[in-house]
């Protein structure tokens, strides 16, 4: 399975820096921002607490089995960096 990697950087109003990748298939590219926001919410970071955010396409690669399973079940996978 070929996936697309979106390099994501977030700075919160409290100064916290969060760096993660959103991994998606061709079918889920349009939902990258939604998946990033869901992940941040799972960390307790609300949208109104974000000072600066960037989510850019980085590259495409072949997914490992764990990422493939996450994408099959959730539509995406998150890699915390």
N, C-alpha and C positions, 0 to 999 in steps of 0.2 A: 504494500500500500504506500503510495506517495502522499506525503503530507506537506503542509506549508507552515513555516515557523514565523510567528509574529513576536518580535522582541518588544517587551513592554516595560516601561519605566514609569513609576508613580512617586510623586513627592506629596506628602500630606501637609496640611496646615500646621501640624505639630512638629514637622521636620523629619518624619519617618520616610525612609527611602525603601521602596519595594521594587524588586526586579524579577520578572518571570517571563516565560515564553508561553504563548497560547499556540497549541498545535492543532491544526484542523485539516480536514480533507477538502477536496474541491467543492463538495456540496455544502460545507459549513463556513466558507470564507466570509459570507455576508453577515455572519453572526459573531465575528471575532470580538467586537466591542462589547456585546452582550455577555459573552463568556468571561471577558476580563472584569467587567463590573460584578458579575456573580461571584467570581473568585475573591475580589476585594471585599465584597460583602461578607463572605465566609470568614474573612480575617477580621471582621469588625470595622472595616474602613467604609464609611459612608461617602457617597458621591460629593456631598457638600463639604467634606473634610479634605478634598483633594485640591492641592495648590497647583500642581502641574502634572500632566500625564502625556505619555507618548506611546503609541502602539503601531509599529511599522513592520511591514513585510521584511523579513530578513533573507530567507532562502527556502528551498524545497529539498526534501530528503526522503529516504525510505524509512518508514516507521518500524520501531522494534515491536515485539509482540505485546508488551504491556500498553504501549501507546495505541496500538491498533485496537486492543480490547476497550480502552477508555473511549476512543472515538466511536466504536461500534455501539457502546452502551450510552454514552453521554453526548456524542456529537463533537467532542473536543477532548483535549488533554492539557493539563497545566504542568509546566516544569518550573519549579521555584529555583531561582538562581541566587 
